[in-house]
Every structure is written in structure tokens, then in C-alpha cells.
Amino acid sequence: MKSRKRNFLIISYVVVITVIILHMSPLAIVVLNSLRTSDEVLRSMIGIPAEAQWGNFAFAWETGNYTSAYISTIIIAISTGLIVMMLTGLASYGITKCRCYFREFFSTYFVVALSIPFFAMMVPIFFLFHRLGLTNSRIGMIIIYSATNMPFCFIFTLAFFKGLPEELDEAARIDGCTEVQNFIYNCLPLAKPILTSILLIVFVNCWNEFLFANLFLQTDNVRTVALSFFIFTGQYRADFGPMFAAAIITIVPIIVFYLLMQRTFIDGLIAGSIKG
């Protein structure tokens, strides 16, 4: 038995290390290439820089106008995350805890919304927002991202609120709490992990989203990080060093944000997947 257990542990470690290497290799290649010249990258995609080209990052930051892109993306992502978190929490509570005659309709409505492809909505939304004067503005992007992230986040939180014991609500009502007070003081603290997970999911989606941003944002002062990186894959596609440096500048905030919130994110996923 000890021999079998030892062999199983060895195989497990080998599999885990192999998976880690496969996942980390692309990131390592991007980091190394960001410090190489374009000629070095053209000669060999994988290699160690002869001399670290730290100027690639300064050139990428200035050319991509990343200062403005960071500010614009953070405003859009955080605002969208807070709106989605608040609305999905209230909607899930209302459907699961209050007397709602159309609860099945609303639940089905959000499920159906997930099946509608983004490409089918882009043209009509563009003409509508153009008439309303919401194109090329952060407010317009916040509205779009809030609407597109709402269905999944609602289904995500609905399972959690369904799993909350009804005895908690009954005790709160006996003590004289209104529905708003029950939501704020009773359910909201319990839902903190899953709502924080929603904030992280929406933040990452807004940070990485390209299609709507490319369609609605035209000026540099409102462009997002994804559009700043697109500059290097188009006009500057031959300058591989700054292109890889721009990739690092684009993905580092997401990696740091996830590492800081990974514990809460995992707790939220567990809470949202277990009912009862």
C-alpha cells in the first residue's frame, strides 16, 4: 500500500508540474520577448535577450497612451461591476425571497438573454446609441457592459440566494425588519463572497472586451486598454519588442487583481454552486 501511495503521489506531482509548465510557458515567452529586439524575435520566437531592452516598455506605454487607457478602463470596469453587483443582488433577492408572480418569467428571461449572440446586438445598439449621443463615451460603454454581463451574473447569484435558509428571513421579519433591511443586514453579509466574485468577473470581462469598445470608442481619451494593445497588432505589427511589452502592460493588472482576490473568488464560486 505504501508503494502504491508513493507511486500515485509521484504521478500526481508529475501531472501537476506538467500542467503548470504548459500554462506558464506562454507567459514566460511573452515576458522574455518583451525584453528583446524585433530582430531577435524574428530570428527565433523563443530565446533569452542578449541585452534587456527596458525601453520597450516606455515606448509601448507612450505609443499606446496607456495612462489614459488605464483611467478609462478602470472607470468603466469598476462602475459596471458595482452596477451589476447591486442589480443582480437585488433581483436575485426579490425573486427568491419576495412574493413575485412573474418569477419564472424573469428567471427564463435572463437565461434566454444568454443565448443571444453579441454580433446580433451590435448594429441596432450602435444606431440607437448614436441617436442618443452615447457613442464614444464611457457612460455608453457602462450601459452596454452592464446589460451584457447581467444575465450570467444573475444566474450565478440566483442559486446562492435560493440556498439561503428561509428561517433567517422569517426570524428577520418577526423582529420587524422590512425587506430592504433584511437584504442589507441579513442577506448581504452572507452574499459578500459571491458578490465580490461578480465584481471580479465583470472587471475582467470589461478589461478584456474588444468588440464593443472598438465599435463605440473612437477617440484616444476614452479608449480602453484592449484598444491600446490593438495599435501594436496593426500599425506597429513589425515592432515585436514593444508589442510584447504592451501585452505585459495589458495583462499585469488583471493578474495582480486576481491574485489579491483569488480567495474571495473561490469562496464565491463555491457558494454559488451549492444549493441548500
Secondary structure as a PSIPRED ss2 file (coil, helix, strand):
# PSIPRED VFORMAT (PSIPRED V4.0)

   1 M C   1.000  0.000  0.000
   2 K H   0.000  1.000  0.000
   3 S H   0.000  1.000  0.000
   4 R H   0.000  1.000  0.000
   5 K H   0.000  1.000  0.000
   6 R H   0.000  1.000  0.000
   7 N H   0.000  1.000  0.000
   8 F H   0.000  1.000  0.000
   9 L H   0.000  1.000  0.000
  10 I H   0.000  1.000  0.000
  11 I H   0.000  1.000  0.000
  12 S H   0.000  1.000  0.000
  13 Y H   0.000  1.000  0.000
  14 V H   0.000  1.000  0.000
  15 V H   0.000  1.000  0.000
  16 V H   0.000  1.000  0.000
  17 I H   0.000  1.000  0.000
  18 T H   0.000  1.000  0.000
  19 V H   0.000  1.000  0.000
  20 I H   0.000  1.000  0.000
  21 I H   0.000  1.000  0.000
  22 L H   0.000  1.000  0.000
  23 H H   0.000  1.000  0.000
  24 M H   0.000  1.000  0.000
  25 S H   0.000  1.000  0.000
  26 P H   0.000  1.000  0.000
  27 L H   0.000  1.000  0.000
  28 A H   0.000  1.000  0.000
  29 I H   0.000  1.000  0.000
  30 V H   0.000  1.000  0.000
  31 V H   0.000  1.000  0.000
  32 L H   0.000  1.000  0.000
  33 N H   0.000  1.000  0.000
  34 S H   0.000  1.000  0.000
  35 L C   1.000  0.000  0.000
  36 R C   1.000  0.000  0.000
  37 T C   1.000  0.000  0.000
  38 S H   0.000  1.000  0.000
  39 D H   0.000  1.000  0.000
  40 E H   0.000  1.000  0.000
  41 V H   0.000  1.000  0.000
  42 L H   0.000  1.000  0.000
  43 R H   0.000  1.000  0.000
  44 S C   1.000  0.000  0.000
  45 M C   1.000  0.000  0.000
  46 I C   1.000  0.000  0.000
  47 G C   1.000  0.000  0.000
  48 I C   1.000  0.000  0.000
  49 P C   1.000  0.000  0.000
  50 A C   1.000  0.000  0.000
  51 E C   1.000  0.000  0.000
  52 A C   1.000  0.000  0.000
  53 Q C   1.000  0.000  0.000
  54 W C   1.000  0.000  0.000
  55 G H   0.000  1.000  0.000
  56 N H   0.000  1.000  0.000
  57 F H   0.000  1.000  0.000
  58 A H   0.000  1.000  0.000
  59 F H   0.000  1.000  0.000
  60 A H   0.000  1.000  0.000
  61 W H   0.000  1.000  0.000
  62 E H   0.000  1.000  0.000
  63 T H   0.000  1.000  0.000
  64 G C   1.000  0.000  0.000
  65 N C   1.000  0.000  0.000
  66 Y H   0.000  1.000  0.000
  67 T H   0.000  1.000  0.000
  68 S H   0.000  1.000  0.000
  69 A H   0.000  1.000  0.000
  70 Y H   0.000  1.000  0.000
  71 I H   0.000  1.000  0.000
  72 S H   0.000  1.000  0.000
  73 T H   0.000  1.000  0.000
  74 I H   0.000  1.000  0.000
  75 I H   0.000  1.000  0.000
  76 I H   0.000  1.000  0.000
  77 A H   0.000  1.000  0.000
  78 I H   0.000  1.000  0.000
  79 S H   0.000  1.000  0.000
  80 T H   0.000  1.000  0.000
  81 G H   0.000  1.000  0.000
  82 L H   0.000  1.000  0.000
  83 I H   0.000  1.000  0.000
  84 V H   0.000  1.000  0.000
  85 M H   0.000  1.000  0.000
  86 M H   0.000  1.000  0.000
  87 L H   0.000  1.000  0.000
  88 T H   0.000  1.000  0.000
  89 G H   0.000  1.000  0.000
  90 L H   0.000  1.000  0.000
  91 A H   0.000  1.000  0.000
  92 S H   0.000  1.000  0.000
  93 Y H   0.000  1.000  0.000
  94 G H   0.000  1.000  0.000
  95 I H   0.000  1.000  0.000
  96 T H   0.000  1.000  0.000
  97 K H   0.000  1.000  0.000
  98 C C   1.000  0.000  0.000
  99 R C   1.000  0.000  0.000
 100 C C   1.000  0.000  0.000
 101 Y C   1.000  0.000  0.000
 102 F C   1.000  0.000  0.000
 103 R H   0.000  1.000  0.000
 104 E H   0.000  1.000  0.000
 105 F H   0.000  1.000  0.000
 106 F H   0.000  1.000  0.000
 107 S H   0.000  1.000  0.000
 108 T H   0.000  1.000  0.000
 109 Y H   0.000  1.000  0.000
 110 F H   0.000  1.000  0.000
 111 V H   0.000  1.000  0.000
 112 V H   0.000  1.000  0.000
 113 A H   0.000  1.000  0.000
 114 L H   0.000  1.000  0.000
 115 S C   1.000  0.000  0.000
 116 I C   1.000  0.000  0.000
 117 P C   1.000  0.000  0.000
 118 F H   0.000  1.000  0.000
 119 F H   0.000  1.000  0.000
 120 A H   0.000  1.000  0.000
 121 M H   0.000  1.000  0.000
 122 M H   0.000  1.000  0.000
 123 V H   0.000  1.000  0.000
 124 P H   0.000  1.000  0.000
 125 I H   0.000  1.000  0.000
 126 F H   0.000  1.000  0.000
 127 F H   0.000  1.000  0.000
 128 L H   0.000  1.000  0.000
 129 F H   0.000  1.000  0.000
 130 H H   0.000  1.000  0.000
 131 R H   0.000  1.000  0.000
 132 L H   0.000  1.000  0.000
 133 G C   1.000  0.000  0.000
 134 L C   1.000  0.000  0.000
 135 T C   1.000  0.000  0.000
 136 N C   1.000  0.000  0.000
 137 S C   1.000  0.000  0.000
 138 R H   0.000  1.000  0.000
 139 I H   0.000  1.000  0.000
 140 G H   0.000  1.000  0.000
 141 M H   0.000  1.000  0.000
 142 I H   0.000  1.000  0.000
 143 I H   0.000  1.000  0.000
 144 I H   0.000  1.000  0.000
 145 Y H   0.000  1.000  0.000
 146 S H   0.000  1.000  0.000
 147 A H   0.000  1.000  0.000
 148 T H   0.000  1.000  0.000
 149 N H   0.000  1.000  0.000
 150 M H   0.000  1.000  0.000
 151 P H   0.000  1.000  0.000
 152 F H   0.000  1.000  0.000
 153 C H   0.000  1.000  0.000
 154 F H   0.000  1.000  0.000
 155 I H   0.000  1.000  0.000
 156 F H   0.000  1.000  0.000
 157 T H   0.000  1.000  0.000
 158 L H   0.000  1.000  0.000
 159 A H   0.000  1.000  0.000
 160 F H   0.000  1.000  0.000
 161 F H   0.000  1.000  0.000
 162 K H   0.000  1.000  0.000
 163 G H   0.000  1.000  0.000
 164 L C   1.000  0.000  0.000
 165 P C   1.000  0.000  0.000
 166 E H   0.000  1.000  0.000
 167 E H   0.000  1.000  0.000
 168 L H   0.000  1.000  0.000
 169 D H   0.000  1.000  0.000
 170 E H   0.000  1.000  0.000
 171 A H   0.000  1.000  0.000
 172 A H   0.000  1.000  0.000
 173 R H   0.000  1.000  0.000
 174 I H   0.000  1.000  0.000
 175 D C   1.000  0.000  0.000
 176 G C   1.000  0.000  0.000
 177 C C   1.000  0.000  0.000
 178 T C   1.000  0.000  0.000
 179 E H   0.000  1.000  0.000
 180 V H   0.000  1.000  0.000
 181 Q H   0.000  1.000  0.000
 182 N H   0.000  1.000  0.000
 183 F H   0.000  1.000  0.000
 184 I H   0.000  1.000  0.000
 185 Y H   0.000  1.000  0.000
 186 N H   0.000  1.000  0.000
 187 C H   0.000  1.000  0.000
 188 L H   0.000  1.000  0.000
 189 P H   0.000  1.000  0.000
 190 L H   0.000  1.000  0.000
 191 A C   1.000  0.000  0.000
 192 K H   0.000  1.000  0.000
 193 P H   0.000  1.000  0.000
 194 I H   0.000  1.000  0.000
 195 L H   0.000  1.000  0.000
 196 T H   0.000  1.000  0.000
 197 S H   0.000  1.000  0.000
 198 I H   0.000  1.000  0.000
 199 L H   0.000  1.000  0.000
 200 L H   0.000  1.000  0.000
 201 I H   0.000  1.000  0.000
 202 V H   0.000  1.000  0.000
 203 F H   0.000  1.000  0.000
 204 V H   0.000  1.000  0.000
 205 N H   0.000  1.000  0.000
 206 C H   0.000  1.000  0.000
 207 W H   0.000  1.000  0.000
 208 N H   0.000  1.000  0.000
 209 E C   1.000  0.000  0.000
 210 F C   1.000  0.000  0.000
 211 L H   0.000  1.000  0.000
 212 F H   0.000  1.000  0.000
 213 A H   0.000  1.000  0.000
 214 N H   0.000  1.000  0.000
 215 L H   0.000  1.000  0.000
 216 F H   0.000  1.000  0.000
 217 L C   1.000  0.000  0.000
 218 Q C   1.000  0.000  0.000
 219 T C   1.000  0.000  0.000
 220 D H   0.000  1.000  0.000
 221 N H   0.000  1.000  0.000
 222 V H   0.000  1.000  0.000
 223 R C   1.000  0.000  0.000
 224 T C   1.000  0.000  0.000
 225 V H   0.000  1.000  0.000
 226 A H   0.000  1.000  0.000
 227 L H   0.000  1.000  0.000
 228 S H   0.000  1.000  0.000
 229 F H   0.000  1.000  0.000
 230 F H   0.000  1.000  0.000
 231 I H   0.000  1.000  0.000
 232 F H   0.000  1.000  0.000
 233 T H   0.000  1.000  0.000
 234 G H   0.000  1.000  0.000
 235 Q C   1.000  0.000  0.000
 236 Y C   1.000  0.000  0.000
 237 R C   1.000  0.000  0.000
 238 A C   1.000  0.000  0.000
 239 D C   1.000  0.000  0.000
 240 F H   0.000  1.000  0.000
 241 G H   0.000  1.000  0.000
 242 P H   0.000  1.000  0.000
 243 M H   0.000  1.000  0.000
 244 F H   0.000  1.000  0.000
 245 A H   0.000  1.000  0.000
 246 A H   0.000  1.000  0.000
 247 A H   0.000  1.000  0.000
 248 I H   0.000  1.000  0.000
 249 I H   0.000  1.000  0.000
 250 T H   0.000  1.000  0.000
 251 I H   0.000  1.000  0.000
 252 V H   0.000  1.000  0.000
 253 P H   0.000  1.000  0.000
 254 I H   0.000  1.000  0.000
 255 I H   0.000  1.000  0.000
 256 V H   0.000  1.000  0.000
 257 F H   0.000  1.000  0.000
 258 Y H   0.000  1.000  0.000
 259 L H   0.000  1.000  0.000
 260 L H   0.000  1.000  0.000
 261 M H   0.000  1.000  0.000
 262 Q H   0.000  1.000  0.000
 263 R H   0.000  1.000  0.000
 264 T H   0.000  1.000  0.000
 265 F H   0.000  1.000  0.000
 266 I H   0.000  1.000  0.000
 267 D H   0.000  1.000  0.000
 268 G H   0.000  1.000  0.000
 269 L H   0.000  1.000  0.000
 270 I H   0.000  1.000  0.000
 271 A H   0.000  1.000  0.000
 272 G H   0.000  1.000  0.000
 273 S H   0.000  1.000  0.000
 274 I C   1.000  0.000  0.000
 275 K C   1.000  0.000  0.000
 276 G C   1.000  0.000  0.000
